[in-house]
Amino acid sequence: METQGPNKSYSIWWFLAGFVALGSIGLYLVITVGSADRTPARQVDLGPPTTSPSATSTTVKVPATFLDGTPVPEEIEEVVAEPGRALYLFSLPDGFTDQPTNSVVAPTFVEVSDDGTAITVAMACAVTADSVAGGILVEEDPFEVNIEAVAIGPSTGLPCPPSTELAKVTIPLEQPVGSRRVALAKVGDPVTLNGVG
């Protein structure tokens, strides 16, 4: 019987170094050479690029509507709605938010239609004399219809003149008011309205 010499062991580090080196070479070749002679299957002609100054955006603005599908008044720019909750955002004058502004719950007057399917919300001036209507939030549940009308105004300025109405909008409800309570948010509470305020 023959005896064998001492057992030899090899380090795994040489194996890992070789594996990484070959993998790196392979990846380099795939990136640089592998896609060099590929041609597109088909080309789509998109036409000449638009150079019109008025064509700065590719987004299409969909006209806002109330929950029942009727168009909103032109001063309402956007409607954000989900079941039981609708936020009606008003258009703000150009450059209005370039100055420091505050958003607060405005003095609000609500009138329920005879059949209870709609409410008319009148929003009075808040913050300063240069305030504008910011938005109206209507939340409905089985017990209440909650209304929060928000005015946005410059942080500094003259006080609101008495009886100045910023907006008056009739809003259809998801369900008739019926026996539900109509609740208004507390006037003067600060509000952040869609990033403004």
N, CA, C and O of each residue as an XYZ file, in Angstrom:
788
protein
N       0.821     -1.151      0.000
C       0.000      0.000      0.000
C       0.891      1.250      0.000
O       1.874      1.325      0.737
N       0.536      2.205     -0.822
C       1.326      3.422     -0.912
C       0.760      4.494      0.004
O      -0.455      4.571      0.187
N       1.586      5.287      0.559
C       1.117      6.402      1.382
C       1.150      7.674      0.546
O       2.037      7.900     -0.277
N       0.195      8.441      0.788
C       0.091      9.689      0.020
C       0.678     10.829      0.833
O       0.749     10.766      2.060
N       1.093     11.860      0.134
C       1.696     13.023      0.766
C       0.650     13.850      1.519
O      -0.532     13.508      1.556
N       1.106     14.906      2.094
C       0.195     15.761      2.856
C      -0.929     16.315      1.954
O      -0.715     16.594      0.774
N      -2.104     16.461      2.529
C      -3.261     16.995      1.776
C      -2.988     18.443      1.390
O      -2.523     19.249      2.197
N      -3.292     18.748      0.129
C      -3.107     20.116     -0.341
C      -4.451     20.838     -0.275
O      -5.484     20.269     -0.626
N      -4.433     22.085      0.170
C      -5.661     22.894      0.163
C      -5.399     24.136     -0.689
O      -4.295     24.680     -0.715
N      -6.429     24.552     -1.367
C      -6.315     25.719     -2.236
C      -7.197     26.832     -1.686
O      -8.278     26.570     -1.158
N      -6.756     28.023     -1.804
C      -7.514     29.170     -1.321
C      -8.664     29.487     -2.280
O      -8.512     29.399     -3.498
N      -9.801     29.854     -1.718
C     -10.960     30.203     -2.540
C     -10.823     31.591     -3.150
O     -11.527     31.912     -4.107
N      -9.943     32.406     -2.623
C      -9.786     33.767     -3.120
C      -9.325     33.800     -4.568
O      -9.742     34.684     -5.316
N      -8.481     32.869     -4.987
C      -8.049     32.827     -6.390
C      -9.228     32.512     -7.301
O      -9.349     33.061     -8.396
N     -10.091     31.621     -6.832
C     -11.279     31.278     -7.617
C     -12.201     32.491     -7.759
O     -12.673     32.781     -8.858
N     -12.464     33.212     -6.640
C     -13.327     34.389     -6.686
C     -12.742     35.484     -7.561
O     -13.479     36.129     -8.307
N     -11.436     35.711     -7.488
C     -10.792     36.737     -8.308
C     -10.945     36.402     -9.789
O     -11.241     37.289    -10.590
N     -10.751     35.156    -10.162
C     -10.918     34.733    -11.557
C     -12.359     34.872    -12.023
O     -12.618     35.291    -13.152
N     -13.302     34.516    -11.142
C     -14.717     34.621    -11.488
C     -15.125     36.075    -11.728
O     -15.821     36.368    -12.700
N     -14.705     36.974    -10.864
C     -15.027     38.398    -11.002
C     -14.380     38.962    -12.266
O     -15.011     39.736    -12.986
N     -13.127     38.584    -12.546
C     -12.426     39.086    -13.726
C     -13.138     38.634    -15.001
O     -13.359     39.448    -15.898
N     -13.498     37.368    -15.098
C     -14.204     36.876    -16.283
C     -15.598     37.496    -16.406
O     -16.042     37.821    -17.507
N     -16.278     37.656    -15.283
C     -17.603     38.296    -15.310
C     -17.514     39.737    -15.780
O     -18.365     40.183    -16.549
N     -16.509     40.471    -15.340
C     -16.322     41.863    -15.748
C     -16.030     41.965    -17.239
O     -16.575     42.829    -17.925
N     -15.172     41.085    -17.738
C     -14.863     41.080    -19.174
C     -16.124     40.772    -19.976
O     -16.382     41.417    -20.991
N     -16.900     39.806    -19.537
C     -18.141     39.448    -20.239
C     -19.142     40.599    -20.250
O     -19.755     40.873    -21.281
N     -19.312     41.267    -19.128
C     -20.237     42.396    -19.046
C     -19.772     43.534    -19.945
O     -20.590     44.157    -20.622
N     -18.487     43.812    -19.960
C     -17.937     44.854    -20.824
C     -18.213     44.538    -22.292
O     -18.613     45.421    -23.050
N     -18.005     43.295    -22.695
C     -18.244     42.915    -24.088
C     -19.718     43.002    -24.458
O     -20.045     43.420    -25.568
N     -20.604     42.621    -23.566
C     -22.041     42.705    -23.854
C     -22.462     44.164    -24.025
O     -23.230     44.484    -24.932
N     -21.972     45.038    -23.172
C     -22.363     46.447    -23.237
C     -21.796     47.119    -24.485
O     -22.513     47.850    -25.168
N     -20.525     46.884    -24.789
C     -19.893     47.610    -25.890
C     -20.103     46.960    -27.249
O     -20.309     47.666    -28.237
N     -20.059     45.666    -27.326
C     -20.122     44.994    -28.617
C     -21.489     44.357    -28.862
O     -21.954     44.313    -30.001
N     -22.109     43.882    -27.847
C     -23.338     43.104    -28.007
C     -24.480     43.848    -28.655
O     -25.300     43.220    -29.325
N     -24.577     45.153    -28.491
C     -25.709     45.883    -29.060
C     -25.286     46.829    -30.177
O     -26.084     47.663    -30.604
N     -24.061     46.722    -30.655
C     -23.563     47.666    -31.638
C     -24.275     47.547    -32.983
O     -24.558     48.574    -33.599
N     -24.575     46.350    -33.465
C     -25.187     46.216    -34.778
C     -26.673     45.881    -34.714
O     -27.216     45.284    -35.644
N     -27.318     46.254    -33.646
C     -28.778     46.068    -33.562
C     -29.476     47.192    -34.278
O     -29.103     48.355    -34.127
N     -30.472     46.865    -35.045
C     -31.276     47.886    -35.699
C     -32.695     47.776    -35.172
O     -33.154     46.683    -34.841
N     -33.395     48.904    -35.091
C     -34.762     48.851    -34.609
C     -35.647     48.053    -35.557
O     -35.427     48.056    -36.768
N     -36.638     47.376    -35.013
C     -37.553     46.586    -35.820
C     -38.389     47.498    -36.725
O     -38.642     47.164    -37.882
N     -38.811     48.636    -36.198
C     -39.537     49.612    -37.017
C     -39.332     50.983    -36.412
O     -39.046     51.113    -35.222
N     -39.476     51.989    -37.224
C     -39.344     53.347    -36.750
C     -40.689     54.042    -36.898
O     -41.387     53.870    -37.897
N     -41.032     54.815    -35.905
C     -42.278     55.562    -35.925
C     -41.949     57.009    -36.232
O     -41.114     57.620    -35.565
N     -42.612     57.562    -37.249
C     -42.391     58.959    -37.603
C     -43.239     59.828    -36.688
O     -44.467     59.790    -36.758
N     -42.600     60.603    -35.840
C     -43.306     61.486    -34.927
C     -43.507     62.872    -35.508
O     -44.108     63.729    -34.861
N     -43.029     63.103    -36.682
C     -43.169     64.418    -37.287
C     -42.096     65.350    -36.780
O     -41.296     64.981    -35.920
N     -42.079     66.568    -37.316
C     -41.052     67.517    -36.877
C     -41.312     67.968    -35.447
O     -42.461     67.998    -35.005
N     -40.255     68.319    -34.723
C     -40.452     68.814    -33.357
C     -41.213     70.134    -33.375
O     -41.052     70.947    -34.286
N     -42.041     70.335    -32.356
C     -42.834     71.558    -32.251
C     -41.963     72.668    -31.696
O     -41.283     72.498    -30.684
N     -41.995     73.798    -32.369
C     -41.216     74.933    -31.898
C     -42.111     76.085    -31.469
O     -41.615     77.173    -31.176
N     -43.412     75.865    -31.426
C     -44.340     76.920    -31.030
C     -44.174     77.238    -29.550
O     -44.120     76.317    -28.735
N     -44.093     78.518    -29.175
C     -43.954     78.857    -27.753
C     -45.187     78.467    -26.936
O     -45.092     78.280    -25.723
N     -46.328     78.345    -27.585
C     -47.539     77.985    -26.840
C     -47.622     76.492    -26.564
O     -48.436     76.066    -25.744
N     -46.801     75.687    -27.227
C     -46.852     74.238    -27.042
C     -45.768     73.799    -26.076
O     -44.849     73.077    -26.464
N     -45.859     74.222    -24.831
C     -44.839     73.893    -23.842
C     -45.200     72.667    -23.022
O     -44.354     72.165    -22.281
N     -46.424     72.167    -23.128
C     -46.842     71.043    -22.313
C     -47.568     70.022    -23.164
O     -48.252     70.365    -24.128
N     -47.408     68.759    -22.794
C     -48.114     67.717    -23.530
C     -49.313     67.206    -22.740
O     -49.978     66.266    -23.175
N     -49.599     67.803    -21.598
C     -50.739     67.362    -20.809
C     -52.020     67.982    -21.337
O     -52.022     69.104    -21.844
N     -53.086     67.249    -21.214
C     -54.381     67.723    -21.668
C     -55.242     67.959    -20.441
O     -55.385     67.077    -19.594
N     -55.808     69.137    -20.348
C     -56.649     69.492    -19.208
C     -58.075     69.037    -19.492
O     -58.692     69.469    -20.466
N     -58.589     68.166    -18.638
C     -59.953     67.682    -18.778
C     -60.858     68.635    -18.011
O     -60.577     68.956    -16.857
N     -61.942     69.092    -18.635
C     -62.826     70.013    -17.922
C     -63.366     69.377    -16.645
O     -63.764     68.212    -16.639
N     -63.375     70.148    -15.573
C     -63.855     69.645    -14.285
C     -65.385     69.599    -14.292
O     -66.053     70.424    -14.915
N     -65.912     68.604    -13.576
C     -67.363     68.469    -13.448
C     -67.719     68.179    -12.000
O     -66.886     67.726    -11.215
N     -68.985     68.453    -11.661
C     -69.495     68.046    -10.361
C     -69.669     66.539    -10.364
O     -69.522     65.894    -11.403
N     -69.983     65.972     -9.197
C     -70.139     64.524     -9.083
C     -71.255     63.983     -9.975
O     -71.215     62.825    -10.391
N     -72.247     64.821    -10.268
C     -73.346     64.358    -11.122
C     -73.039     64.523    -12.611
O     -73.889     64.221    -13.449
N     -71.833     64.997    -12.953
C     -71.422     65.124    -14.342
C     -71.661     66.489    -14.959
O     -71.209     66.735    -16.078
N     -72.351     67.380    -14.276
C     -72.573     68.721    -14.819
C     -71.296     69.544    -14.705
O     -70.526     69.366    -13.762
N     -71.065     70.446    -15.662
C     -69.833     71.248    -15.610
C     -69.818     72.193    -14.414
O     -70.857     72.702    -13.996
N     -68.631     72.417    -13.876
C     -68.475     73.347    -12.761
C     -68.360     74.767    -13.321
O     -68.042     74.937    -14.498
N     -68.613     75.784    -12.498
C     -68.406     77.164    -12.966
C     -66.953     77.382    -13.377
O     -66.059     76.677    -12.910
N     -66.722     78.349    -14.243
C     -65.377     78.557    -14.785
C     -64.343     78.923    -13.737
O     -63.154     78.704    -13.969
N     -64.741     79.474    -12.587
C     -63.759     79.834    -11.560
C     -63.222     78.609    -10.814
O     -62.208     78.705    -10.123
N     -63.894     77.456    -10.948
C     -63.377     76.215    -10.341
C     -62.482     75.544    -11.366
O     -62.904     75.231    -12.480
N     -61.229     75.328    -10.964
C     -60.214     74.805    -11.868
C     -60.101     73.286    -11.811
O     -59.820     72.647    -12.825
N     -60.319     72.699    -10.627
C     -60.061     71.272    -10.457
C     -61.010     70.701     -9.414
O     -61.377     71.373     -8.450
N     -61.403     69.438     -9.626
C     -62.237     68.715     -8.666
C     -61.490     67.442     -8.282
O     -61.130     66.639     -9.144
N     -61.261     67.264     -6.987
C     -60.620     66.054     -6.475
C     -61.681     65.340     -5.648
O     -62.093     65.838     -4.600
N     -62.129     64.168     -6.118
C     -63.263     63.514     -5.461
C     -63.014     62.037     -5.231
O     -62.286     61.379     -5.974
N     -63.629     61.547     -4.198
C     -63.687     60.122     -3.872
C     -65.029     59.934     -3.173
O     -65.641     60.921     -2.765
N     -65.497     58.717     -3.022
C     -66.809     58.535     -2.394
C     -66.888     59.224     -1.032
O     -66.058     58.993     -0.152
N     -67.899     60.072     -0.880
C     -68.122     60.763      0.384
C     -67.322     62.032      0.578
O     -67.452     62.690      1.609
N     -66.484     62.396     -0.408
C     -65.606     63.554     -0.226
C     -65.316     64.198     -1.579
O     -64.935     63.512     -2.527
N     -65.495     65.504     -1.666
C     -65.166     66.228     -2.901
C     -64.529     67.566     -2.537
O     -65.031     68.300     -1.687
N     -63.413     67.866     -3.198
C     -62.701     69.125     -3.006
C     -62.755     69.896     -4.320
O     -62.297     69.409     -5.354
N     -63.314     71.094     -4.273
C     -63.432     71.956     -5.443
C     -62.408     73.071     -5.305
O     -62.532     73.926     -4.428
N     -61.381     73.065     -6.182
C     -60.301     74.044     -6.112
C     -60.539     75.169     -7.117
O     -60.809     74.916     -8.292
N     -60.438     76.398     -6.650
C     -60.671     77.566     -7.491
C     -59.382     77.974     -8.194
O     -58.286     77.683     -7.713
N     -59.516     78.647     -9.333
C     -58.363     79.206    -10.047
C     -57.820     80.368     -9.230
O     -58.583     81.174     -8.696
N     -56.507     80.448     -9.137
C     -55.864     81.562     -8.441
C     -55.276     82.506     -9.481
O     -54.820     82.053    -10.531
N     -55.276     83.794     -9.213
C     -54.675     84.742    -10.161
C     -53.193     84.420    -10.376
O     -52.522     83.927     -9.469
N     -52.690     84.700    -11.579
C     -51.277     84.464    -11.886
C     -50.393     85.206    -10.899
O     -50.623     86.381    -10.612
N     -49.383     84.523    -10.382
C     -48.436     85.117     -9.458
C     -48.956     85.301     -8.048
O     -48.253     85.844     -7.196
N     -50.177     84.859     -7.786
C     -50.778     85.086     -6.468
C     -49.972     84.407     -5.357
O     -49.789     84.991     -4.289
N     -49.493     83.199     -5.592
C     -48.775     82.469     -4.551
C     -47.279     82.776     -4.539
O     -46.522     82.134     -3.811
N     -46.844     83.764     -5.349
C     -45.439     84.175     -5.296
C     -45.156     84.993     -4.040
O     -43.997     85.206     -3.684
N     -46.196     85.446     -3.378
C     -46.078     86.218     -2.146
C     -46.480     85.329     -0.966
O     -47.144     84.312     -1.168
N     -46.096     85.684      0.243
C     -46.525     84.886      1.400
C     -48.055     84.957      1.548
O     -48.637     86.042      1.554
N     -48.681     83.800      1.665
C     -50.142     83.753      1.794
C     -50.540     82.918      3.003
O     -49.766     82.104      3.507
N     -51.766     83.145      3.451
C     -52.385     82.333      4.494
C     -53.680     81.773      3.940
O     -54.379     82.441      3.177
N     -53.997     80.554      4.323
C     -55.272     79.928      3.959
C     -56.033     79.662      5.241
O     -55.514     79.039      6.167
N     -57.267     80.138      5.290
C     -58.088     79.944      6.483
C     -59.513     79.591      6.067
O     -59.931     79.830      4.934
N     -60.247     79.013      7.026
C     -61.666     78.752      6.795
C     -62.371     80.101      6.768
O     -62.262     80.894      7.703
N     -63.088     80.347      5.692
C     -63.766     81.631      5.499
C     -65.151     81.606      6.134
O     -65.730     80.533      6.307
N     -65.687     82.767      6.482
C     -67.088     82.809      6.900
C     -67.944     82.243      5.766
O     -67.813     82.653      4.613
N     -68.818     81.299      6.106
C     -69.556     80.553      5.091
C     -71.042     80.573      5.384
O     -71.469     80.464      6.533
N     -71.821     80.715      4.327
C     -73.278     80.675      4.425
C     -73.765     79.578      3.487
O     -73.379     79.544      2.319
N     -74.611     78.682      3.991
C     -75.067     77.542      3.200
C     -76.580     77.549      3.117
O     -77.279     77.809      4.097
N     -77.067     77.256      1.918
C     -78.503     77.146      1.682
C     -78.747     75.788      1.035
O     -78.092     75.447      0.050
N     -79.679     75.013      1.574
C     -80.009     73.689      1.030
C     -81.153     73.862      0.037
O     -82.110     74.588      0.306
N     -81.049     73.190     -1.116
C     -82.103     73.273     -2.125
C     -83.405     72.673     -1.577
O     -83.386     71.918     -0.605
N     -84.525     73.012     -2.204
C     -85.836     72.543     -1.744
C     -85.914     71.013     -1.684
O     -86.500     70.457     -0.756
N     -85.328     70.340     -2.666
C     -85.378     68.873     -2.675
C     -84.225     68.233     -1.911
O     -84.182     67.010     -1.775
N     -83.276     69.050     -1.400
C     -82.176     68.551     -0.578
C     -81.049     67.896     -1.352
O     -80.152     67.315     -0.741
N     -81.061     67.969     -2.680
C     -80.030     67.306     -3.472
C     -78.809     68.179     -3.746
O     -77.815     67.704     -4.294
N     -78.881     69.454     -3.364
C     -77.767     70.377     -3.616
C     -77.682     71.407     -2.497
O     -78.649     71.662     -1.779
N     -76.501     71.984     -2.376
C     -76.290     73.074     -1.413
C     -75.676     74.255     -2.157
O     -74.893     74.070     -3.089
N     -76.028     75.451     -1.749
C     -75.395     76.648     -2.283
C     -74.492     77.193     -1.185
O     -74.946     77.534     -0.092
N     -73.201     77.267     -1.503
C     -72.188     77.716     -0.537
C     -71.729     79.110     -0.938
O     -71.232     79.309     -2.046
N     -71.896     80.080     -0.034
C     -71.397     81.438     -0.240
C     -70.245     81.659      0.729
O     -70.376     81.425      1.931
N     -69.121     82.110      0.198
C     -67.906     82.290      0.994
C     -67.591     83.784      1.086
O     -67.508     84.472      0.069
N     -67.419     84.271      2.302
C     -67.103     85.682      2.509
C     -65.595     85.872      2.622
O     -64.847     84.904      2.749
N     -65.162     87.109      2.574
C     -63.748     87.457      2.639
C     -63.136     87.033      3.974
O     -63.788     87.090      5.016
N     -61.881     86.610      3.924
C     -61.103     86.268      5.118
C     -59.645     86.619      4.841
O     -59.301     86.881      3.688
N     -58.812     86.635      5.806
C     -57.385     86.964      5.767
C     -57.203     88.469      5.531
O     -57.052     89.218      6.496
N     -57.213     88.932      4.266
C     -57.045     90.353      3.951
C     -58.000     90.731      2.818
O     -58.687     89.877      2.257
N     -58.029     92.022      2.495
C     -58.939     92.520      1.455
C     -58.642     91.928      0.082
O     -59.524     91.885     -0.776
N     -57.409     91.471     -0.138
C     -57.031     90.893     -1.430
C     -57.224     89.383     -1.475
O     -56.672     88.723     -2.356
N     -57.984     88.827     -0.557
C     -58.218     87.382     -0.511
C     -59.014     86.921     -1.719
O     -59.765     87.682     -2.329
N     -58.824     85.637     -2.047
C     -59.584     84.994     -3.122
C     -60.112     83.659     -2.605
O     -59.633     83.136     -1.599
N     -61.096     83.122     -3.301
C     -61.613     81.802     -2.949
C     -60.561     80.760     -3.300
O     -60.033     80.756     -4.412
N     -60.258     79.881     -2.356
C     -59.262     78.843     -2.583
C     -59.887     77.502     -2.906
O     -59.459     76.819     -3.836
N     -60.904     77.121     -2.137
C     -61.535     75.828     -2.376
C     -62.695     75.588     -1.435
O     -62.864     76.276     -0.429
N     -63.489     74.593     -1.788
C     -64.601     74.165     -0.944
C     -64.501     72.647     -0.814
O     -64.472     71.922     -1.808
N     -64.449     72.188      0.431
C     -64.410     70.761      0.722
C     -65.780     70.352      1.242
O     -66.298     70.944      2.190
N     -66.369     69.323      0.608
C     -67.657     68.794      1.040
C     -67.452     67.324      1.390
O     -67.068     66.524      0.538
N     -67.713     66.972      2.655
C     -67.605     65.585      3.105
C     -68.982     65.117      3.559
O     -69.651     65.776      4.355
N     -69.388     63.961      3.032
C     -70.703     63.422      3.368
C     -70.556     62.083      4.073
O     -69.752     61.243      3.670
N     -71.341     61.891      5.133
C     -71.457     60.590      5.782
C     -72.932     60.396      6.126
O     -73.734     61.292      5.862
N     -73.313     59.271      6.698
C     -74.741     59.030      6.965
C     -75.375     60.021      7.941
O     -76.600     60.117      8.002
N     -74.566     60.758      8.704
C     -75.103     61.632      9.732
C     -74.944     63.114      9.446
O     -75.730     63.923      9.938
N     -73.929     63.489      8.650
C     -73.622     64.899      8.445
C     -73.185     65.179      7.009
O     -72.742     64.295      6.276
N     -73.332     66.449      6.644
C     -72.697     67.006      5.453
C     -71.789     68.108      5.984
O     -72.267     69.152      6.428
N     -70.486     67.877      5.938
C     -69.499     68.834      6.464
C     -68.978     69.706      5.337
O     -68.635     69.213      4.263
N     -68.922     71.006      5.588
C     -68.496     71.953      4.567
C     -67.375     72.815      5.130
O     -67.472     73.349      6.234
N     -66.311     72.937      4.346
C     -65.175     73.778      4.719
C     -64.834     74.645      3.508
O     -64.296     74.144      2.520
N     -65.139     75.927      3.577
C     -64.818     76.869      2.503
C     -63.534     77.599      2.893
O     -63.431     78.139      3.995
N     -62.560     77.613      1.989
C     -61.237     78.146      2.306
C     -60.932     79.375      1.458
O     -61.088     79.362      0.237
N     -60.498     80.427      2.124
C     -60.042     81.646      1.454
C     -58.528     81.716      1.566
O     -57.952     81.319      2.579
N     -57.888     82.224      0.521
C     -56.436     82.409      0.510
C     -56.173     83.893      0.308
O     -56.747     84.528     -0.577
N     -55.298     84.430      1.140
C     -54.994     85.852      1.011
C     -53.568     86.155      1.375
O     -52.922     85.366      2.064
N     -53.056     87.297      0.921
C     -51.710     87.713      1.307
C     -51.608     87.803      2.827
O     -52.570     88.167      3.504
N     -50.452     87.473      3.345
C     -50.244     87.482      4.794
C     -50.409     88.865      5.396
O     -50.829     89.001      6.545
N     -50.080     89.889      4.627
C     -50.231     91.260      5.116
C     -51.104     92.033      4.141
O     -51.112     91.761      2.941
N     -51.836     92.997      4.676
C     -52.692     93.822      3.822
C     -53.825     94.423      4.625
O     -53.906     94.263      5.842
N     -54.687     95.109      3.926
C     -55.830     95.743      4.569
C     -56.837     94.697      5.010
O     -56.925     93.636      4.394
N     -57.606     94.971      6.070
C     -58.613     93.998      6.506
C     -59.749     93.886      5.485
O     -59.959     94.772      4.657
N     -60.463     92.780      5.574
C     -61.583     92.536      4.658
C     -62.678     93.570      4.869
O     -63.043     93.864      6.007
N     -63.209     94.126      3.775
C     -64.370     95.003      3.917
C     -65.584     94.172      4.327
O     -65.656     92.995      3.975
N     -66.531     94.743      5.052
C     -67.694     93.968      5.476
C     -68.530     93.515      4.270
O     -68.633     94.216      3.263
N     -69.113     92.340      4.404
C     -70.036     91.771      3.409
C     -69.416     91.564      2.039
O     -70.116     91.682      1.033
N     -68.127     91.258      1.965
C     -67.491     90.972      0.684
C     -67.590     89.482      0.409
O     -67.083     88.663      1.176
N     -68.247     89.136     -0.690
C     -68.421     87.727     -1.057
C     -67.334     87.332     -2.054
O     -67.166     87.982     -3.086
N     -66.598     86.267     -1.745
C     -65.539     85.802     -2.635
C     -66.078     84.861     -3.705
O     -65.635     84.897     -4.853
N     -67.030     84.023     -3.326
C     -67.575     83.046     -4.281
C     -68.921     82.551     -3.785
O     -69.209     82.559     -2.588
N     -69.735     82.122     -4.735
C     -71.026     81.511     -4.409
C     -71.253     80.408     -5.436
O     -71.358     80.673     -6.634
N     -71.329     79.160     -4.954
C     -71.412     78.004     -5.842
C     -72.504     77.059     -5.359
O     -72.626     76.798     -4.162
N     -73.300     76.544     -6.305
C     -74.283     75.508     -5.982
C     -73.658     74.162     -6.315
O     -73.235     73.919     -7.445
N     -73.605     73.283     -5.303
C     -72.912     71.995     -5.428
C     -73.907     70.855     -5.242
O     -74.560     70.770     -4.201
N     -74.032     69.968     -6.251
C     -74.888     68.793     -6.074
C     -74.243     67.815     -5.084
O     -73.023     67.658     -5.066
N     -75.066     67.168     -4.270
C     -74.573     66.201     -3.283
C     -74.710     64.779     -3.810
O     -75.478     64.521     -4.737
N     -73.952     63.852     -3.206
C     -74.072     62.437     -3.575
C     -75.436     61.897     -3.184
O     -76.058     61.149     -3.938
N     -75.897     62.283     -1.999
C     -77.205     61.860     -1.475
C     -77.940     63.099     -0.982
O     -77.297     64.042     -0.521
N     -79.267     63.126     -1.065
C     -80.001     64.274     -0.519
C     -79.703     64.452      0.978
O     -79.425     63.488      1.691
N     -79.769     65.698      1.426
C     -79.465     66.015      2.818
C     -80.366     65.216      3.756
O     -79.878     64.624      4.719
N     -81.669     65.190      3.492
C     -82.600     64.438      4.335
C     -82.505     64.872      5.786
O     -82.599     66.061      6.091
N     -82.317     63.908      6.687
C     -82.251     64.218      8.118
C     -80.824     64.481      8.595
O     -80.596     64.670      9.790
N     -79.868     64.495      7.672
C     -78.474     64.742      8.070
C     -78.290     66.194      8.482
O     -78.981     67.093      8.002
N     -77.339     66.396      9.384
C     -76.997     67.727      9.863
C     -75.998     68.353      8.887
O     -75.094     67.666      8.410
N     -76.145     69.638      8.585
C     -75.180     70.373      7.771
C     -74.259     71.106      8.743
O     -74.708     71.962      9.506
N     -72.961     70.767      8.714
C     -71.989     71.323      9.659
C     -70.947     72.142      8.909
O     -70.472     71.746      7.845
N     -70.601     73.293      9.486
C     -69.592     74.169      8.897
C     -68.323     74.138      9.734
O     -68.382     74.042     10.960
N     -67.174     74.220      9.069
C     -65.889     74.267      9.773
C     -65.770     75.588     10.526
O     -66.421     76.573     10.177
N     -64.941     75.599     11.551
C     -64.758     76.785     12.395
C     -64.039     77.882     11.614
O     -62.943     77.674     11.095
N     -64.662     79.036     11.541
C     -64.115     80.184     10.806
C     -62.776     80.595     11.409
O     -62.616     80.668     12.627
N     -61.814     80.863     10.518
C     -60.506     81.340     10.943
C     -59.472     80.253     11.158
O     -58.287     80.557     11.294
N     -59.893     78.973     11.194
C     -58.919     77.896     11.363
C     -57.966     77.865     10.171
O     -58.419     77.927      9.027
N     -56.652     77.771     10.410
C     -55.698     77.679      9.293
C     -55.856     76.343      8.570
O     -56.150     75.316      9.182
N     -55.656     76.382      7.267
C     -55.843     75.207      6.425
C     -54.722     75.188      5.395
O     -54.309     76.238      4.902
N     -54.228     73.995      5.070
C     -53.318     73.854      3.924
C     -54.155     73.282      2.797
O     -54.707     72.188      2.910
N     -54.243     74.025      1.722
C     -55.108     73.646      0.619
C     -54.253     73.312     -0.594
O     -53.761     74.204     -1.285
N     -54.080     72.007     -0.850
C     -53.357     71.534     -2.028
C     -51.979     72.187     -2.137
O     -51.571     72.614     -3.217
N     -51.268     72.261     -1.015
C     -49.923     72.804     -1.002
C     -49.841     74.310     -0.888
O     -48.738     74.855     -0.835
N     -50.985     75.012     -0.847
C     -50.984     76.474     -0.727
C     -51.458     76.820      0.664
O     -52.425     76.236      1.154
N     -50.795     77.760      1.306
C     -51.286     78.207      2.607
C     -50.217     78.254      3.562
O     -50.438     78.610      4.720
